[in-house]
Amino acid sequence: MNPNDTNPHDRWARFRFSVVGGLFSSPPPRGELRAVLKRLADRTWVHPTTRAPLKLGFSTIESWYYRALRDQDPVRALRQKVRSDAGTFPALPESLRGVLRAQWEGHRRWTMKLHYDNLGSLVRKTPKLGVLPSYSVVCRYMKAHGMRRARGRRTPRTAGAEEAALRFERREVRSYEATHVGGLYHVDFHEGRRAVLTSKGKLERPVLFGCLDDRSRLACHLQWYGTESARTLVHGLEQAFLKRGLPRALMSDRGQAEMAGEVEEGLERLGVVHEPTLPYSPYQNAKQESFWGNVEGRLLAMLEGVDPLTLEVLNEATQAWVELDYNREVHGETKEAPVERWRAGPSVVREAPDPELVRAAFRRTATRRQRHGDGTISLEGRRFEVPSRYGHLDRVHVRYATWDLTQVDLVDGRTGEELCRLLPQDKAKNAEGRRRRREGPARSEPGTPLRPPASGMAPLLFECLEAYRASGLPAAYLPLDEEKDEEGRAS
C-alpha cells in the first residue's frame, strides 16, 4: 500500500489495532489479561507517523482493548475521533468572513497571500472586525469554500535473502498452533502439476487458492484459477469468510497479490489482523505448504484417468473432495477430523456480514487530484466525474478495486465514510449540452450577473500610500509635464 494514500487517522487506527489485535486472535486465559497488558506496556513500539521509538502506558493499552472489544468493527473503533468543531473555523470571526468573501468576489485574480495581507490591513484600520487569524486558517477557509484564484489566458543476492538465511541459522524454528478456532487462517496459492484444457484450446497449469484454519486444519475454501492475482485472492477470501466466518488473524506470504492494497484494506475493515510471513521465510506458513501434499497425492491422483481435464471439472471435484474426504478424515497430527475439531472449539470466529459488504470491503483507498476544469479525476486510465458539490476540493479520496471500476466511491478522508458513488465520464452524453446547476460553496444564485472588479484602491496599497505620505521623506521621483514640454517644442 502506498503510504501517501493513508492519512494520520488511518495510520493511528492500524497501529492501535496492531497493539491489541493479538488479544483477539489468542485471548488470554481468565485472570491473566492484566499481566498480558503489562507486558505490552513494557515493550517499545514504533511511532506510526514519525517512526521514532514509543512507549505506551498500561491504561492506554487497556482503553484501546476495551474500545475494540465492544465494537463490531475494532479498527473503526480505534480511529482518532474527529473534532466536534472540524470544518467550522472558530478562529475566523463571522465579521471577517463576510469581508473576505466580498474581497474575493471583487478580486478573483488575487493570490491567497494578497487576500490575507489586505485583510490584515482592514483589521488594522478597523479593529472592530476582530482579531486576524493565522495565514493557514484563512487559506483553509478559502479552499473549503471554493474561493479559488480565477484562471484566465496566461502567457542475485539481495540483502533481504541473506538476512533471512542468517536468521534461520541463528534462530530456532518451532511448531505452533492457535489456541482458538478462527484465531488464525492460513492463505496461499499453489501451482498444480496437472494441466487443464482451457476454452481457448490450450493446456495450462492452474493455481489453487487455499484457506485453512490453523487450530482445526479445516479447509475453509479451495478453488482453482487461471492466474494468481489480487482479484482471485479476494474472490477466494470472500467465499472462505462467507462459508466459515471471519477470523481474528490471517497469515500469508508476501506475494504481490497478498500485499495488494485491496487485500490489506479489506482485512482491516473486516477487523482481521494481517500477519504476512517474514521475507524469504515460507516455513512460517508450513501448515499450508503441507496441505498441498494432500491435494497432489489424493485429489489430483484420483483425476489421472480424466482426459481432457477442464477447470470446471477440476473445481467441482475439488469441492466434493475437500468437504466429504479431507475435512472428515482424521488428521495425522491432531488425531481428530478437521470438522469435528472445528465444532469442538473453543472458537473466536465472528459471523460474516452481508456478501455485498464483504465484497465492498476489499477495495483500496487512493487520493487523486481533481481537475477543476471539468470536475473529473483519473483512475486506472479512465476519468470519473466528481459531483459539483465536491468541486471545491483539491484532492479527493476514492475507494475502488483495480479489477472492478463499476463500484467507485468518494469517501471522507477524515472519517472513512462513503459520501457518494462516482460514475465514469460519458462524453457522448455530455455532448448533448445538458448541464446541471452547480452545487456547493461559493456559488451565485441563478440569474445573478458577475460583479465587475471592485472600484477604488486596495486597502493594503492605500495604507502604504498614507504611511509613505506621513513619513516626511522627500519625493522619490520628479514629475514630468509631458504635455507642456510638447507645446514648448511646437512653439
C-alpha positions in Angstrom: 0.0 0.0 0.0 1.3 3.4 -0.9 1.9 5.4 2.3 0.9 8.6 0.5 -2.6 7.2 0.2 -3.1 7.0 4.0 -3.9 9.8 6.5 -2.9 10.0 10.2 -6.4 8.8 11.3 -5.9 5.5 9.4 -2.3 5.1 10.5 -3.1 5.5 14.2 -6.1 3.2 13.9 -4.0 0.5 12.3 -1.2 1.0 14.9 -3.6 0.7 17.8 -5.2 -2.4 16.4 -1.7 -3.9 15.8 -1.0 -3.4 19.6 -4.2 -5.1 20.9 -5.2 -7.3 17.9 -3.3 -10.3 19.2 -5.5 -10.4 22.3 -8.5 -11.2 20.0 -6.8 -13.9 17.9 -5.4 -15.6 21.0 -7.4 -14.4 24.0 -5.5 -14.8 27.3 -6.8 -17.2 29.9 -9.2 -15.9 32.5 -7.4 -13.7 35.1 -4.3 -13.1 33.0 -5.4 -10.1 31.0 -3.7 -7.6 33.3 -0.4 -9.4 33.1 -0.6 -9.5 29.3 -1.4 -5.8 29.1 1.6 -5.0 31.4 3.9 -7.0 29.0 2.6 -4.9 26.1 3.2 -1.7 28.1 6.8 -2.8 28.8 7.5 -3.1 25.0 8.9 -0.4 22.8 6.8 0.4 19.8 7.4 2.3 16.6 5.5 5.6 16.3 3.1 5.3 13.3 4.0 8.7 11.8 7.5 9.7 13.0 8.8 6.1 13.2 10.5 7.0 16.5 10.6 4.6 19.5 7.4 4.9 21.5 6.4 3.7 25.0 2.7 3.1 25.8 1.1 3.3 29.2 -0.8 0.4 30.7 -4.1 2.4 31.0 -3.7 3.5 27.3 -3.5 -0.1 26.0 -6.3 -1.2 28.3 -8.6 1.5 27.0 -7.7 0.6 23.4 -8.5 -3.1 24.1 -12.0 -2.4 25.6 -12.9 0.0 22.9 -12.1 -2.6 20.2 -13.8 -5.3 22.2 -17.1 -3.5 22.4 -17.3 -2.7 18.7 -18.1 -5.0 15.8 -15.5 -3.0 13.7 -12.5 -2.8 16.0 -10.3 -0.8 13.6 -13.0 1.8 13.2 -13.5 2.0 17.0 -9.8 2.8 17.4 -9.7 5.7 14.9 -9.0 9.1 16.3 -12.2 11.0 16.8 -12.9 13.9 14.5 -13.0 17.2 16.5 -16.5 18.5 17.0 -15.6 21.8 15.6 -13.8 20.4 12.5 -14.6 22.4 9.4 -16.2 25.3 11.4 -13.1 27.6 11.5 -13.8 29.1 15.0 -10.6 31.2 14.7 -12.1 33.2 11.9 -14.8 35.6 13.1 -18.0 36.0 11.2 -17.3 39.6 10.6 -14.1 38.8 8.8 -15.8 36.0 6.8 -18.1 38.4 5.1 -15.3 40.9 4.4 -13.1 38.1 3.0 -15.9 36.9 0.7 -16.6 40.4 -0.6 -12.9 40.9 -1.2 -12.6 37.6 -3.1 -15.6 38.4 -5.2 -14.1 41.7 -6.2 -10.6 40.5 -6.8 -10.7 36.9 -8.0 -7.3 37.1 -9.6 -5.5 37.8 -6.3 -3.4 35.2 -4.6 -4.4 33.9 -1.2 -1.4 35.7 0.3 -2.5 39.0 -1.2 -6.0 38.4 0.1 -4.6 37.8 3.6 -2.4 40.8 3.6 -5.3 43.1 2.5 -7.5 41.5 5.1 -4.8 42.3 7.7 -4.8 45.9 6.5 -8.5 46.2 7.0 -8.3 44.7 10.5 -5.6 47.2 11.5 -7.7 50.1 10.1 -11.0 48.8 11.6 -10.3 46.9 14.9 -13.9 46.1 15.5 -13.7 43.5 12.7 -12.0 41.3 15.2 -8.6 39.5 15.5 -6.9 38.4 12.4 -6.2 34.6 12.4 -3.2 32.9 11.0 -2.5 32.7 7.3 -3.0 28.9 7.3 -6.5 29.3 8.8 -7.5 31.8 6.1 -6.1 29.6 3.4 -8.0 26.5 4.6 -11.2 28.5 4.9 -10.9 29.8 1.3 -10.2 26.4 -0.1 -13.1 24.8 1.9 -15.5 27.4 0.5 -14.3 27.3 -3.1 -12.6 30.8 -3.1 -10.0 29.9 -5.7 -7.9 32.2 -7.8 -9.6 32.8 -11.1 -7.6 31.5 -14.0 -7.6 33.1 -17.5 -5.4 33.0 -20.5 -1.7 33.3 -19.4 1.2 33.8 -21.5 21.3 -12.2 -7.3 21.8 -11.9 -4.0 19.9 -9.4 -2.0 20.3 -8.2 1.5 16.9 -9.5 2.5 17.7 -13.0 1.4 21.0 -13.0 3.3 19.3 -11.7 6.4 16.6 -14.4 6.2 19.3 -17.1 5.8 21.2 -15.8 8.8 18.0 -15.6 10.9 17.1 -19.2 10.0 20.7 -20.3 11.0 20.7 -18.5 14.4 17.1 -18.7 15.5 15.1 -21.8 16.5 12.2 -22.9 14.3 9.3 -24.2 16.4 5.9 -25.6 15.5 2.9 -23.6 16.8 -0.9 -23.8 16.9 -3.6 -21.2 17.6 -5.5 -21.7 20.9 -8.9 -20.9 19.3 -10.8 -21.9 16.2 -10.8 -18.9 13.9 -7.9 -17.3 15.7 -5.7 -17.7 12.6 -6.4 -18.6 9.0 -3.6 -19.5 6.5 -3.9 -18.4 2.9 -1.7 -19.3 0.0 -1.6 -20.2 -3.7 -0.3 -23.5 -5.2 0.5 -24.2 -8.9 -0.9 -27.6 -9.8 1.2 -30.3 -11.6 -1.7 -31.3 -13.8 -2.5 -29.0 -16.8 -6.1 -28.3 -17.7 -7.7 -27.6 -21.1 -8.9 -24.0 -21.4 -11.7 -22.6 -23.5 -9.0 -21.4 -25.9 -7.8 -24.9 -26.6 -4.6 -24.5 -24.6 -3.1 -26.7 -21.9 -2.2 -24.5 -18.9 -1.4 -25.2 -15.3 -4.0 -23.7 -12.9 -3.2 -22.3 -9.5 -5.1 -23.4 -6.4 -6.3 -20.9 -3.7 -6.4 -22.4 -0.3 -7.6 -21.2 3.1 -7.1 -23.3 6.2 -7.9 -22.8 9.9 -4.8 -23.1 12.0 -6.2 -24.9 15.0 -8.7 -27.3 13.4 -6.9 -27.7 10.0 -10.3 -27.3 8.4 -10.2 -26.2 4.7 -12.4 -23.2 4.7 -12.4 -22.9 0.9 -10.4 -24.2 -2.1 -10.7 -23.0 -5.7 -8.6 -23.3 -8.9 -8.0 -20.2 -11.0 -6.1 -19.5 -14.2 -3.8 -17.0 -12.6 -2.6 -15.8 -9.2 -3.7 -12.2 -8.6 -5.2 -9.9 -6.0 -8.6 -10.4 -7.8 -8.5 -14.2 -7.5 -7.2 -13.9 -3.9 -10.1 -11.6 -2.9 -12.6 -13.8 -4.7 -11.4 -16.8 -2.7 -11.3 -14.9 0.6 -14.8 -13.7 0.2 -16.1 -17.3 -0.2 -14.0 -18.6 2.7 -15.3 -15.8 5.0 -18.9 -16.3 3.9 -18.7 -20.1 4.4 -16.9 -20.3 7.8 -17.0 -16.8 9.3 -14.4 -14.0 9.9 -11.2 -15.0 11.6 -9.2 -12.8 14.0 -5.9 -13.0 12.1 -4.8 -14.2 8.7 -1.3 -15.3 7.6 0.0 -15.2 4.1 3.3 -14.8 2.3 4.5 -11.5 0.9 3.5 -12.1 -2.7 2.2 -9.2 -4.9 -1.3 -10.5 -4.6 -1.3 -10.9 -0.9 0.2 -7.5 -0.2 -2.1 -5.6 -2.6 -3.9 -2.6 -1.2 -7.4 -4.1 -1.7 -6.4 -7.1 0.4 -4.8 -5.1 3.2 -7.5 -2.5 3.5 -10.2 -5.2 3.2 -8.8 -7.2 6.1 -8.6 -4.0 8.2 -12.2 -3.0 7.5 -13.3 -6.5 8.5 -11.2 -6.4 11.7 -8.8 -9.2 10.6 -5.1 -8.8 11.6 -2.9 -9.5 8.6 0.2 -11.3 9.6 2.5 -11.8 6.5 5.4 -14.1 6.9 8.9 -12.7 7.2 10.7 -12.1 3.9 12.2 -15.3 2.4 10.7 -17.4 5.3 8.0 -19.6 3.8 8.4 -22.1 6.6 6.2 -19.9 8.8 3.2 -20.9 6.6 4.2 -24.6 6.8 0.7 -25.9 7.5 -0.5 -24.6 4.2 2.6 -26.0 2.4 1.9 -29.4 3.9 -1.7 -29.3 2.8 -0.6 -29.1 -0.8 0.8 -32.7 -0.5 -2.7 -34.0 0.2 -4.0 -32.1 -2.9 -1.4 -33.6 -5.2 -1.3 -37.1 -3.5 -5.0 -37.7 -3.2 -7.1 -35.3 -5.2 -5.1 -35.0 -8.4 -4.1 -38.7 -8.2 -7.8 -39.6 -8.4 -8.1 -37.5 -11.6 -5.4 -39.2 -13.6 -7.9 -41.0 -15.8 -9.8 -37.8 -16.6 -8.6 -36.6 -20.0 -9.0 -33.9 -21.0 -9.4 -32.2 -17.6 -11.1 -28.8 -17.6 -11.1 -26.2 -14.9 -14.9 -26.6 -14.3 -14.5 -30.4 -13.7 -11.4 -29.8 -11.5 -13.2 -27.3 -9.3 -16.3 -29.4 -8.9 -14.2 -32.4 -7.9 -12.2 -30.3 -5.5 -15.3 -29.1 -3.7 -16.6 -32.7 -3.3 -13.2 -34.0 -2.1 -12.5 -31.3 0.4 -15.9 -31.4 2.1 -16.5 -35.2 2.0 -13.0 -36.5 2.3 -10.3 -34.2 3.7 -12.5 -32.3 6.2 -14.0 -35.5 7.6 -10.8 -37.7 7.7 -8.8 -37.9 10.9 -5.8 -35.6 10.7 -2.4 -37.2 11.3 -1.2 -34.6 13.8 -4.3 -33.6 15.6 -5.8 -37.1 15.7 -9.2 -35.5 15.0 -11.2 -34.8 11.9 -10.9 -31.1 11.0 -14.7 -30.6 11.0 -15.0 -32.2 14.5 -12.1 -30.2 15.9 -13.8 -27.0 14.4 -17.0 -27.8 16.1 -15.3 -28.6 19.4 -13.7 -25.1 19.7 -13.1 -23.0 21.6 -13.9 -20.5 18.9 -13.4 -16.8 18.3 -15.0 -16.9 14.8 -17.2 -13.9 14.0 -20.2 -14.0 11.8 -19.5 -12.7 8.3 -21.5 -9.6 7.2 -23.7 -9.4 4.1 -21.9 -10.6 0.9 -22.2 -7.2 -0.6 -20.5 -5.6 2.4 -17.7 -8.2 2.3 -17.2 -7.5 -1.4 -17.2 -3.8 -0.9 -14.6 -4.1 1.9 -11.9 -5.4 -0.4 -11.2 -2.1 -2.1 -8.2 0.2 -1.8 -8.4 3.9 -0.9 -6.4 6.3 -3.0 -6.0 10.1 -3.2 -6.5 11.8 -6.5 -6.2 15.5 -7.6 -9.4 16.9 -9.0 -9.2 18.6 -12.4 -11.3 21.7 -11.7 -11.8 22.4 -15.4 -14.4 19.7 -15.8 -14.6 18.2 -12.3 -13.0 14.8 -13.0 -10.3 12.6 -11.6 -8.2 9.9 -13.3 -8.5 6.3 -12.1 -6.7 3.4 -13.8 -6.5 5.3 -17.1 -10.2 6.4 -17.0 -11.8 9.6 -16.0 -14.6 9.7 -13.4 -16.9 12.7 -12.7 -17.0 14.3 -9.2 -20.3 15.8 -8.3 -20.2 19.6 -8.3 -21.0 19.8 -4.6 -17.5 18.5 -4.0 -15.9 20.6 -6.8 -14.1 22.8 -4.3 -11.8 20.0 -3.1 -8.3 19.9 -4.4 -7.7 16.3 -3.6 -10.4 13.7 -3.1 -10.3 10.2 -1.5 -11.7 7.4 -3.6 -12.3 3.7 -2.8 -12.2 1.1 -5.6 -10.8 -2.2 -6.7 -8.5 -2.2 -9.7 -10.3 -5.0 -11.4 -13.8 -3.6 -10.9 -14.4 0.0 -11.7 -18.2 -0.4 -11.6 -18.2 0.5 -7.8 -16.1 3.6 -7.2 -17.0 5.6 -4.1 -15.9 9.0 -2.9 -15.0 8.9 0.8 -14.3 11.3 3.6 -10.6 11.2 4.2 -11.0 12.0 7.9 -13.7 9.5 8.9 -13.6 7.0 6.0 -17.3 7.4 5.4 -18.6 6.8 1.9 -20.0 10.0 0.5 -21.3 9.1 -2.9 -20.7 6.9 -5.9 -18.6 8.1 -8.8 -19.5 7.3 -12.4 -17.2 7.3 -15.5 -17.2 10.3 -17.8 -19.7 9.9 -20.6 -18.5 12.3 -23.3 -21.3 11.3 -25.7 -24.0 12.2 -23.2 -22.1 15.4 -22.3 -22.2 16.4 -25.9 -26.0 16.8 -25.7 -25.4 20.1 -24.0 -27.5 19.4 -20.9 -25.9 20.8 -17.7 -27.0 20.7 -14.1 -26.8 23.7 -11.9 -23.6 23.8 -9.8 -23.9 22.9 -6.2 -21.6 23.6 -3.2 -20.0 26.6 -1.6 -19.2 29.9 -3.3 -22.0 29.6 -5.9 -24.1 32.5 -7.1 -27.8 32.4 -7.4 -29.3 31.7 -10.9 -29.5 34.9 -13.0 -27.0 36.9 -10.8 -24.6 38.8 -13.1 -20.9 38.6 -12.4 -19.7 41.5 -10.4 -17.1 43.8 -12.0 -13.8 44.3 -10.2 -14.2 46.4 -7.0 -13.6 50.1 -7.6 -11.1 52.0 -5.7 -7.6 51.3 -4.3 -7.0 48.1 -2.4 -6.8 48.6 1.4 -3.2 47.5 1.7 -1.9 49.8 -1.0 -3.9 52.7 0.4 -2.4 52.0 3.8 1.1 52.0 2.3 0.4 55.3 0.5 -0.8 57.0 3.7 2.2 55.8 5.6 4.5 57.0 2.9 2.9 60.5 2.8 3.1 60.8 6.5 6.8 59.7 6.7 8.1 63.2 5.7 10.6 61.7 3.3 11.5 63.8 0.2 9.9 62.9 -3.1 11.3 59.8 -4.6 10.8 61.0 -8.1 10.4 64.2 -10.2 7.2 64.6 -12.2 7.5 65.5 -15.8 4.8 67.5 -17.5 4.9 65.9 -20.9 2.0 68.0 -22.4 3.7 71.3 -21.6 7.0 70.1 -23.0 5.4 69.1 -26.2 3.7 72.6 -26.5 7.0 74.3 -25.9 8.6 72.2 -28.7 5.7 73.0 -31.0 6.1 76.7 -30.4 
